[in-house]
């Protein structure tokens, strides 16, 4: 898969993740967690796929190119929570963007979201196919969320250095920003939290974020 011209962060940050012990342990946790999740949740995955197909026309799984570590592009998987013409309709809804700074599109009552899609988003079940991305080594359980290419370009223009920093690690199924009130965060605050994660990373931090994610999901705040 190709990559986009976003130079990676400096050597001092990358070195933290090149440690001979910590990085392999993190990868082992990712593989074990993703494999176990896919096995234990296989009935849920099948049921969700059926519900998505019965609810509206279109595929059960939606894939979109997103940016990973070092600017490498990969196909990020999600259960489809919107109508198949969602991208075409986005232009008509831009004026109703409710995000704090307009960089990422957020809309509370987005008409593109399907009936089943609303439930999937509230419960974060739409993210489960990304366990496969983790097994493939394209994502991690914990890390900055992978962004679409238009979002990447906007954020890189907004604040280039923090954006480059977030590319030093694999994107995550959940991350520090997602358990810190993501829906109310500005893009700059999200970048700040992503940079903090990269610079202060430890296995203990990953376990803390994982535990906080469970609380967030169970409280129905959801994780994007």
WOUR-V658709 format. One record per residue. N is the residue number from 1. RES is the residue in three letters. SS is DSSP state (H for helix, E for strand, C for the rest). PHI is phi in whole degrees, -180 to 180 (none if undefined). D_CENTER is the distance of its C-alpha to the mean C-alpha in Angstrom with 1 decimal. Layout:
BEGIN
<<N:RES:SS:PHI:D_CENTER> <N:RES:SS:PHI:D_CENTER>>
END
This chain:
BEGIN
<<1:UNK:C:none:18.5> <2:UNK:C:-78:19.3> <3:UNK:E:-135:17.8> <4:UNK:C:-111:18.2> <5:UNK:C:-75:20.5> <6:UNK:C:-126:18.6> <7:UNK:C:-60:20.6> <8:UNK:C:-75:19.1> <9:UNK:C:-65:19.9> <10:UNK:C:-62:23.5> <11:UNK:H:-61:24.9> <12:UNK:H:-64:25.0> <13:UNK:H:-78:21.3> <14:UNK:H:-62:20.7> <15:UNK:H:-62:23.6> <16:UNK:H:-61:22.0> <17:UNK:H:-93:19.6> <18:UNK:C:-97:22.6> <19:UNK:C:-56:24.6> <20:UNK:C:-65:26.4> <21:UNK:C:-105:25.5> <22:UNK:H:-65:22.2> <23:UNK:H:-68:20.0> <24:UNK:H:-62:21.5> <25:UNK:H:-66:21.3> <26:UNK:H:-62:17.5> <27:UNK:H:-65:17.3> <28:UNK:H:-63:19.7> <29:UNK:H:-62:17.8> <30:UNK:H:-62:14.7> <31:UNK:H:-64:17.1> <32:UNK:H:-66:19.1> <33:UNK:H:-65:16.4> <34:UNK:H:-68:14.8> <35:UNK:H:-64:18.3> <36:UNK:H:-64:19.6> <37:UNK:H:-63:16.8> <38:UNK:H:-65:17.5> <39:UNK:H:-70:21.2> <40:UNK:H:-69:21.4> <41:UNK:C:-98:19.2> <42:UNK:H:-56:20.7> <43:UNK:H:-63:22.9> <44:UNK:H:-66:20.1> <45:UNK:H:-59:18.2> <46:UNK:H:-65:21.5> <47:UNK:H:-63:22.3> <48:UNK:H:-63:19.2> <49:UNK:H:-60:19.7> <50:UNK:H:-66:23.3> <51:UNK:H:-63:22.6> <52:UNK:H:-64:20.3> <53:UNK:H:-67:23.0> <54:UNK:H:-75:25.8> <55:UNK:H:-74:24.3> <56:UNK:C:-144:24.1> <57:UNK:C:-63:24.9> <58:UNK:C:129:22.3> <59:UNK:C:-70:20.3> <60:UNK:C:-76:18.4> <61:UNK:E:-111:15.3> <62:UNK:E:-105:13.7> <63:UNK:E:-126:12.5> <64:UNK:E:-145:11.5> <65:UNK:E:-69:11.9> <66:UNK:E:-133:9.2> <67:UNK:E:-99:10.2> <68:UNK:C:-110:10.1> <69:UNK:H:-60:12.7> <70:UNK:H:69:15.8> <71:UNK:H:84:14.7> <72:UNK:E:-69:14.8> <73:UNK:E:-91:13.5> <74:UNK:E:-149:12.3> <75:UNK:E:-89:11.9> <76:UNK:E:-85:8.6> <77:UNK:E:-103:9.9> <78:UNK:E:-149:9.8> <79:UNK:E:-69:13.0> <80:UNK:C:-66:14.5> <81:UNK:C:-115:14.8> <82:UNK:E:-125:16.7> <83:UNK:C:-68:20.0> <84:UNK:C:-67:20.3> <85:UNK:C:-100:21.6> <86:UNK:H:-60:18.6> <87:UNK:H:-65:18.3> <88:UNK:H:-67:22.0> <89:UNK:H:-81:22.2> <90:UNK:H:-58:19.7> <91:UNK:H:-59:22.5> <92:UNK:H:-75:24.7> <93:UNK:H:-108:22.4> <94:UNK:H:-55:21.5> <95:UNK:H:-69:24.4> <96:UNK:H:-107:22.9> <97:UNK:C:-63:19.7> <98:UNK:C:-106:19.4> <99:UNK:C:-68:16.8> <100:UNK:C:-57:18.7> <101:UNK:C:-126:19.2> <102:UNK:C:80:18.4> <103:UNK:C:-72:15.8> <104:UNK:C:-103:13.0> <105:UNK:C:-82:14.4> <106:UNK:C:-135:14.8> <107:UNK:C:-152:17.7> <108:UNK:C:-58:18.8> <109:UNK:C:-112:20.9> <110:UNK:C:-64:19.2> <111:UNK:C:-68:21.9> <112:UNK:C:-79:19.6> <113:UNK:E:-76:17.9> <114:UNK:C:-80:20.0> <115:UNK:H:-61:21.8> <116:UNK:H:-67:19.9> <117:UNK:H:-60:16.6> <118:UNK:H:-62:17.3> <119:UNK:H:-65:17.8> <120:UNK:H:-62:14.7> <121:UNK:H:-70:12.6> <122:UNK:H:-63:14.9> <123:UNK:H:-93:14.7> <124:UNK:C:66:10.9> <125:UNK:H:-68:12.6> <126:UNK:H:-65:10.9> <127:UNK:H:-86:8.0> <128:UNK:C:-57:10.8> <129:UNK:C:-59:11.4> <130:UNK:H:-70:8.6> <131:UNK:H:-59:11.3> <132:UNK:H:-69:13.2> <133:UNK:H:-60:10.8> <134:UNK:H:-68:11.3> <135:UNK:H:-60:15.0> <136:UNK:C:-77:15.3> <137:UNK:C:84:14.3> <138:UNK:C:-90:11.5> <139:UNK:E:-140:8.8> <140:UNK:E:-124:9.8> <141:UNK:E:-62:9.7> <142:UNK:E:-125:9.3> <143:UNK:C:165:8.3> <144:UNK:C:-61:6.9> <145:UNK:C:-65:3.3> <146:UNK:C:-71:4.4> <147:UNK:E:-110:6.8> <148:UNK:E:-70:9.6> <149:UNK:H:-64:12.9> <150:UNK:H:-61:14.7> <151:UNK:H:-64:12.3> <152:UNK:H:-61:12.7> <153:UNK:H:-64:16.4> <154:UNK:H:-66:16.8> <155:UNK:H:-69:15.1> <156:UNK:H:-64:17.1> <157:UNK:H:-75:20.2> <158:UNK:H:-68:19.6> <159:UNK:C:-156:19.5> <160:UNK:H:-62:19.6> <161:UNK:H:-65:20.1> <162:UNK:H:-62:17.1> <163:UNK:H:-65:14.9> <164:UNK:H:-63:16.6> <165:UNK:H:-62:16.2> <166:UNK:H:-65:12.4> <167:UNK:C:-80:13.0> <168:UNK:C:-75:15.3> <169:UNK:C:-130:12.9> <170:UNK:C:-67:10.4> <171:UNK:E:-67:6.7> <172:UNK:E:-119:5.7> <173:UNK:E:-65:5.2> <174:UNK:E:-144:6.2> <175:UNK:C:-160:8.0> <176:UNK:C:-61:11.2> <177:UNK:H:-66:10.3> <178:UNK:H:-70:8.8> <179:UNK:H:-107:12.2> <180:UNK:C:-123:14.3> <181:UNK:C:80:14.6> <182:UNK:H:-51:11.6> <183:UNK:H:-63:13.3> <184:UNK:H:-105:16.3> <185:UNK:C:-90:15.1> <186:UNK:C:-76:16.2> <187:UNK:H:-63:14.3> <188:UNK:H:-65:16.7> <189:UNK:H:-67:16.2> <190:UNK:H:-62:12.4> <191:UNK:H:-62:13.4> <192:UNK:H:-62:16.1> <193:UNK:H:-69:14.1> <194:UNK:H:-62:11.9> <195:UNK:H:-66:15.3> <196:UNK:H:-61:16.8> <197:UNK:H:-61:14.4> <198:UNK:H:-62:15.4> <199:UNK:H:-78:19.0> <200:UNK:H:-109:19.5> <201:UNK:C:-54:17.6> <202:UNK:C:-154:19.5> <203:UNK:H:-63:19.2> <204:UNK:H:-63:20.4> <205:UNK:H:-63:17.6> <206:UNK:H:-60:15.0> <207:UNK:H:-66:17.3> <208:UNK:H:-65:17.6> <209:UNK:H:-64:13.9> <210:UNK:H:-62:13.8> <211:UNK:H:-66:16.9> <212:UNK:H:-67:15.8> <213:UNK:H:-63:12.7> <214:UNK:H:-60:15.5> <215:UNK:H:-64:17.5> <216:UNK:H:-62:15.0> <217:UNK:H:-65:14.4> <218:UNK:H:-67:18.1> <219:UNK:C:-85:19.0> <220:UNK:C:70:17.2> <221:UNK:C:-77:15.2> <222:UNK:C:79:12.0> <223:UNK:C:-129:8.4> <224:UNK:C:-74:6.3>>
END
